[in-house]
Amino acid sequence: MTLLTTAALTQYWRARPALFTFIVLVIAIFSSVFIDYFSASTIAVLLVLQLAVVAVALQCNANFAYFAAVFEATSFNFLFTTPRYSLQMFNLEDILNLTVFLLVALTTSKLAEHYRRQQDALEQAQLRNSILLSVSHDLRTPLATIIGTLTTLKEYMPKLSASQKDELIDSAASESHRLHQYIENLLQATKLQHGALKFSLSEHTIINVLHQAIGRFAAAQPRIIIDSEAELPALMISSSLIEQAIFNVLDNALRYSPLDKPVTVTAYQQGDMLQLDIQDEGVGIAPAEAQAIFELFYRQHPSTDGGAGLGLAVAKGIITAHGGQISAEPASKGSLIRIVLPIKKREQ
């Protein structure tokens, strides 16, 4: 199992603490019954039940851990102590057992909370370092181009022809758009990382949002071909954020696609979901990178692509925040990025 899969599995169970607790407790009880039947080892049974409490405490919050401790202590008393199948929680030994279970829950919960705080602090430090490195690297090139262009215009304005002036101005404008796009993605990435992305939903058609995203490119993009079903339902979305996500995916597709090859956007309804397939004819995405390309600051070709490693990570955060999914799908040629958004009707 890869590290990425393990992290995703951990996140899945952390979002469902009640289900996780239930499954762990049931497994622990059945395992204890099995051990008791074949070995009659009370110590082994106690260890299994306490291990279940530790597992719940590590994965869930303290309240679930305390519940697990009381449940396991009660189950031990009811199922595995004499007389069996009766609750007698007032003997000294039973009280000690309950106290030990609660102490295990308390201690493990505190240790788990401390570990999570340390892990969050480390992740924040790594994020700050990554942002600083990215800013120092990726702001330098467009800023240097803009400064150089404007300096040339200022010093040689009388000697330049009209076409040369236009070329320099277009270059500065293009780099300004690039700089703005980078800063916008950096801002959204920081908000997503800190859980501070807030937005309101309104009704929009995906084709209008798609056209707005295409219109943001500095030059006309005849390479982008739209293939859409005739009747597509409106979506309840933040149009500006979804536009940003689509723009990022298109920008990535255009960057990795040959200049003489199109990028095709196919929009269609699939059940209660609306799907956008963005297909280019570039070198494609290796299966091993299909999930990694959506990680913050990840670059497919660090030495040549000139990207900041922000675009697809921001797109994923925005789409996920809307209850949708974005993924790299297998393709016979080039790359296929699929965006799936839920079709929600306006509340009356």
C-alpha positions as CSV (number, residue, x, y, z in Angstrom):
1,M,0.0,0.0,0.0
2,T,1.5,3.4,-1.0
3,L,1.9,6.3,1.4
4,L,-0.7,8.3,-0.6
5,T,-3.2,5.4,-0.3
6,T,-2.6,5.1,3.4
7,A,-3.1,8.9,3.9
8,A,-6.3,8.8,2.0
9,L,-7.5,5.8,4.0
10,T,-6.6,7.6,7.3
11,Q,-8.5,10.7,6.1
12,Y,-11.5,8.5,5.2
13,W,-11.8,7.0,8.6
14,R,-11.1,10.2,10.4
15,A,-14.1,11.7,8.7
16,R,-16.2,8.8,10.0
17,P,-15.3,8.3,13.7
18,A,-18.6,6.7,14.7
19,L,-18.3,4.0,11.9
20,F,-14.6,3.5,12.7
21,T,-15.3,3.1,16.4
22,F,-18.2,0.6,15.7
23,I,-16.1,-1.6,13.4
24,V,-13.1,-1.6,15.8
25,L,-15.2,-2.5,18.8
26,V,-17.0,-5.3,16.9
27,I,-13.8,-6.8,15.7
28,A,-12.3,-6.6,19.2
29,I,-15.3,-8.4,20.8
30,F,-15.3,-11.2,18.2
31,S,-11.6,-11.6,18.4
32,S,-11.8,-11.8,22.2
33,V,-14.5,-14.4,22.0
34,F,-12.4,-16.4,19.6
35,I,-9.3,-16.2,21.9
36,D,-11.3,-17.0,25.0
37,Y,-12.9,-20.1,23.4
38,F,-9.6,-21.6,22.2
39,S,-7.1,-20.5,24.8
40,A,-9.2,-19.2,27.8
41,S,-6.5,-16.5,28.3
42,T,-8.0,-13.6,30.2
43,I,-4.8,-11.6,29.8
44,A,-4.9,-12.0,26.0
45,V,-8.6,-10.9,26.0
46,L,-7.8,-7.8,28.1
47,L,-4.9,-6.9,25.8
48,V,-7.1,-7.2,22.7
49,L,-9.9,-5.0,24.2
50,Q,-7.4,-2.4,25.4
51,L,-5.7,-2.4,22.0
52,A,-9.1,-1.5,20.5
53,V,-9.4,1.4,22.9
54,V,-5.9,2.6,21.8
55,A,-6.9,2.3,18.1
56,V,-10.0,4.4,18.6
57,A,-8.1,7.0,20.7
58,L,-5.5,7.3,18.0
59,Q,-8.0,7.8,15.2
60,C,-10.9,9.6,16.8
61,N,-11.3,12.3,19.5
62,A,-11.3,11.7,23.2
63,N,-15.1,11.3,23.6
64,F,-15.1,8.2,21.3
65,A,-12.1,6.8,23.2
66,Y,-13.9,7.2,26.5
67,F,-17.0,5.5,25.1
68,A,-14.8,2.7,23.7
69,A,-13.1,2.3,27.1
70,V,-16.5,2.0,29.0
71,F,-17.9,-0.3,26.4
72,E,-14.9,-2.6,26.4
73,A,-14.7,-2.7,30.2
74,T,-18.4,-3.5,30.4
75,S,-18.1,-6.2,27.7
76,F,-15.2,-7.8,29.5
77,N,-17.1,-7.9,32.7
78,F,-20.2,-9.3,31.0
79,L,-18.6,-11.8,28.7
80,F,-15.4,-12.9,30.2
81,T,-15.6,-12.8,34.0
82,T,-17.3,-15.1,36.4
83,P,-20.3,-15.3,36.7
84,R,-20.6,-14.9,32.9
85,Y,-23.3,-12.9,31.2
86,S,-24.0,-10.8,34.2
87,L,-22.8,-7.3,35.0
88,Q,-21.1,-6.8,38.4
89,M,-19.2,-3.6,38.2
90,F,-18.9,-2.9,41.9
91,N,-16.1,-5.4,42.9
92,L,-12.7,-3.9,43.4
93,E,-11.2,-5.9,40.4
94,D,-14.0,-4.7,38.1
95,I,-13.5,-1.1,39.2
96,L,-9.8,-1.4,38.6
97,N,-10.4,-2.9,35.1
98,L,-12.6,0.0,34.2
99,T,-10.1,2.5,35.6
100,V,-7.3,1.0,33.5
101,F,-9.4,1.1,30.4
102,L,-10.2,4.8,31.1
103,L,-6.5,5.6,31.8
104,V,-5.6,3.9,28.5
105,A,-8.1,6.0,26.7
106,L,-7.1,9.2,28.4
107,T,-3.3,8.7,27.9
108,T,-3.6,7.6,24.3
109,S,-6.0,10.5,23.4
110,K,-3.6,13.0,24.9
111,L,-0.7,11.5,23.1
112,A,-2.7,11.4,19.8
113,E,-3.7,15.1,20.2
114,H,-0.1,16.1,20.9
115,Y,1.0,14.2,17.8
116,R,-1.6,15.8,15.6
117,R,-0.7,19.3,16.8
118,Q,3.0,18.5,16.1
119,Q,2.1,17.1,12.7
120,D,-0.1,20.2,11.9
121,A,2.7,22.5,12.9
122,L,5.2,20.6,10.8
123,E,2.9,20.7,7.8
124,Q,2.4,24.4,8.2
125,A,6.1,24.9,8.4
126,Q,6.7,22.8,5.3
127,L,3.9,24.8,3.5
128,R,5.5,28.1,4.5
129,N,8.9,26.9,3.3
130,S,7.4,25.6,0.0
131,I,5.6,28.9,-0.6
132,L,8.8,30.9,0.1
133,L,10.8,28.8,-2.3
134,S,8.1,28.9,-4.9
135,V,7.7,32.7,-4.6
136,S,11.4,33.3,-4.8
137,H,11.6,31.2,-7.9
138,D,8.4,31.7,-9.8
139,L,8.0,35.5,-9.2
140,R,11.5,36.2,-10.4
141,T,11.0,35.3,-14.1
142,P,7.9,37.3,-14.9
143,L,9.0,40.3,-12.8
144,A,12.4,40.3,-14.5
145,T,10.7,40.2,-17.9
146,I,8.3,43.0,-17.0
147,I,11.1,45.2,-15.6
148,G,13.3,44.5,-18.6
149,T,10.5,45.3,-21.1
150,L,9.5,48.5,-19.4
151,T,13.1,49.6,-19.1
152,T,13.7,49.0,-22.8
153,L,10.6,51.0,-23.6
154,K,11.7,53.9,-21.5
155,E,15.2,54.1,-22.8
156,Y,14.7,53.3,-26.4
157,M,11.1,54.7,-27.0
158,P,12.1,57.2,-29.7
159,K,14.1,54.6,-31.6
160,L,11.6,51.8,-31.6
161,S,9.1,51.2,-34.4
162,A,5.4,50.8,-33.7
163,S,5.5,47.1,-34.2
164,Q,8.5,46.8,-31.8
165,K,6.6,48.8,-29.1
166,D,3.5,46.7,-29.5
167,E,5.6,43.5,-29.2
168,L,7.2,44.8,-26.0
169,I,3.9,45.9,-24.5
170,D,2.3,42.5,-25.4
171,S,5.3,40.7,-23.7
172,A,4.8,42.8,-20.6
173,A,1.1,42.3,-20.6
174,S,1.5,38.5,-21.1
175,E,4.0,38.3,-18.1
176,S,1.6,40.4,-16.0
177,H,-1.2,38.0,-16.7
178,R,1.1,35.1,-15.8
179,L,2.1,36.9,-12.6
180,H,-1.5,37.6,-11.7
181,Q,-2.5,34.0,-12.3
182,Y,0.4,32.7,-10.1
183,I,-0.6,35.1,-7.2
184,E,-4.3,34.1,-7.6
185,N,-3.4,30.4,-7.4
186,L,-1.0,31.0,-4.4
187,L,-3.8,32.8,-2.6
188,Q,-6.3,30.1,-3.2
189,A,-3.8,27.4,-2.3
190,T,-3.1,29.1,1.1
191,K,-6.8,29.5,1.8
192,L,-7.5,25.8,1.0
193,Q,-4.6,24.6,3.1
194,H,-5.9,26.6,6.1
195,G,-9.5,25.7,5.5
196,A,-10.4,29.4,5.0
197,L,-11.9,29.1,1.5
198,K,-15.5,30.5,1.9
199,F,-17.9,31.0,-1.0
200,S,-21.6,31.4,-1.8
201,L,-23.4,29.3,-4.4
202,S,-25.6,30.6,-7.3
203,E,-27.1,29.1,-10.4
204,H,-24.8,29.0,-13.5
205,T,-24.4,27.0,-16.7
206,I,-21.1,25.3,-17.1
207,I,-20.8,26.4,-20.7
208,N,-20.9,30.1,-19.7
209,V,-18.3,29.5,-17.0
210,L,-16.2,27.6,-19.5
211,H,-16.3,30.5,-22.0
212,Q,-15.3,32.9,-19.2
213,A,-12.3,30.7,-18.4
214,I,-11.2,30.5,-22.0
215,G,-11.6,34.3,-22.3
216,R,-9.0,34.8,-19.6
217,F,-6.1,33.6,-21.8
218,A,-4.0,36.5,-23.0
219,A,-4.5,35.6,-26.7
220,A,-7.4,33.9,-28.5
221,Q,-7.3,30.1,-28.1
222,P,-8.6,28.5,-31.3
223,R,-6.9,25.3,-30.0
224,I,-9.6,24.9,-27.4
225,I,-12.6,23.0,-28.9
226,I,-15.8,22.7,-26.9
227,D,-18.1,19.6,-27.5
228,S,-21.2,19.9,-25.4
229,E,-24.6,18.2,-25.1
230,A,-27.4,20.4,-26.3
231,E,-29.2,20.6,-23.0
232,L,-27.1,20.8,-19.8
233,P,-28.7,21.6,-16.4
234,A,-27.5,24.6,-14.5
235,L,-25.3,24.1,-11.5
236,M,-25.3,25.6,-8.0
237,I,-21.6,26.8,-7.9
238,S,-19.3,29.7,-7.2
239,S,-18.7,30.7,-10.8
240,S,-15.5,32.6,-10.1
241,L,-13.9,29.6,-8.3
242,I,-15.1,27.0,-10.8
243,E,-13.8,29.3,-13.6
244,Q,-10.4,29.4,-11.8
245,A,-10.3,25.6,-11.6
246,I,-11.2,25.1,-15.3
247,F,-8.7,27.8,-16.3
248,N,-6.0,26.0,-14.3
249,V,-6.7,22.6,-16.0
250,L,-6.9,24.3,-19.5
251,D,-3.6,26.2,-18.8
252,N,-1.9,22.9,-17.9
253,A,-3.3,21.1,-21.0
254,L,-2.1,23.9,-23.3
255,R,1.3,24.0,-21.7
256,Y,1.9,20.2,-22.3
257,S,0.1,20.0,-25.7
258,P,1.9,20.7,-29.0
259,L,1.1,24.1,-30.5
260,D,-0.5,22.5,-33.6
261,K,-2.8,20.2,-31.6
262,P,-6.2,21.0,-30.1
263,V,-7.4,20.7,-26.5
264,T,-10.9,19.3,-26.5
265,V,-13.4,20.0,-23.7
266,T,-16.4,17.6,-23.6
267,A,-19.3,18.5,-21.4
268,Y,-22.1,16.0,-20.7
269,Q,-24.5,14.8,-18.0
270,Q,-23.9,11.5,-16.3
271,G,-26.8,10.6,-14.0
272,D,-27.0,13.4,-11.3
273,M,-23.5,14.6,-12.1
274,L,-22.2,16.9,-14.8
275,Q,-18.8,15.9,-16.3
276,L,-16.1,17.9,-18.1
277,D,-13.5,15.9,-19.9
278,I,-10.4,18.0,-20.9
279,Q,-8.3,16.1,-23.4
280,D,-5.0,17.2,-24.8
281,E,-2.6,15.5,-27.2
282,G,0.6,15.9,-25.3
283,V,3.0,13.4,-23.8
284,G,0.3,12.1,-21.3
285,I,0.5,11.4,-17.6
286,A,2.2,8.3,-16.2
287,P,-0.1,6.1,-14.1
288,A,2.2,6.5,-11.1
289,E,1.7,10.3,-11.3
290,A,-2.1,10.2,-11.8
291,Q,-2.7,11.3,-8.2
292,A,0.5,13.1,-7.5
293,I,-0.1,15.8,-10.1
294,F,-2.9,17.2,-7.8
295,E,-0.5,17.6,-4.9
296,L,0.6,21.1,-3.9
297,F,3.9,22.2,-5.6
298,Y,4.2,19.0,-7.5
299,R,5.7,19.4,-11.0
300,Q,5.8,16.7,-13.7
301,H,8.9,18.1,-15.3
302,P,10.6,20.5,-12.8
303,S,13.4,21.5,-15.0
304,T,11.4,22.3,-18.2
305,D,7.7,23.0,-17.6
306,G,8.0,26.5,-16.0
307,G,5.0,25.9,-13.8
308,A,4.6,26.6,-10.2
309,G,3.0,23.3,-9.2
310,L,-0.1,25.1,-7.9
311,G,-2.7,25.0,-10.7
312,L,-4.0,21.4,-10.5
313,A,-3.8,21.4,-6.6
314,V,-5.9,24.5,-6.5
315,A,-8.3,23.0,-9.0
316,K,-8.7,19.9,-6.9
317,G,-9.3,21.9,-3.8
318,I,-12.0,24.0,-5.4
319,I,-13.8,21.1,-7.1
320,T,-13.7,19.0,-3.9
321,A,-15.1,22.0,-1.9
322,H,-18.1,21.9,-4.3
323,G,-18.7,18.2,-3.6
324,G,-17.2,17.1,-6.9
325,Q,-14.1,15.2,-8.0
326,I,-11.2,15.7,-10.4
327,S,-9.0,13.0,-11.7
328,A,-6.5,12.0,-14.4
329,E,-8.2,9.3,-16.5
330,P,-6.4,6.7,-18.7
331,A,-6.3,8.0,-22.3
332,S,-5.1,6.4,-25.6
333,K,-3.2,9.6,-26.4
334,G,-2.3,12.7,-24.4
335,S,-3.9,13.5,-21.0
336,L,-7.5,13.4,-19.9
337,I,-8.5,15.3,-16.9
338,R,-12.1,14.7,-15.8
339,I,-14.0,17.2,-13.6
340,V,-17.3,15.9,-12.0
341,L,-19.7,18.3,-10.4
342,P,-23.0,17.4,-8.6
343,I,-26.2,18.8,-10.2
344,K,-28.0,20.6,-7.3
345,K,-31.2,22.5,-7.7
346,R,-31.8,25.8,-6.1
347,E,-33.5,25.5,-2.8
348,Q,-37.0,26.9,-2.8
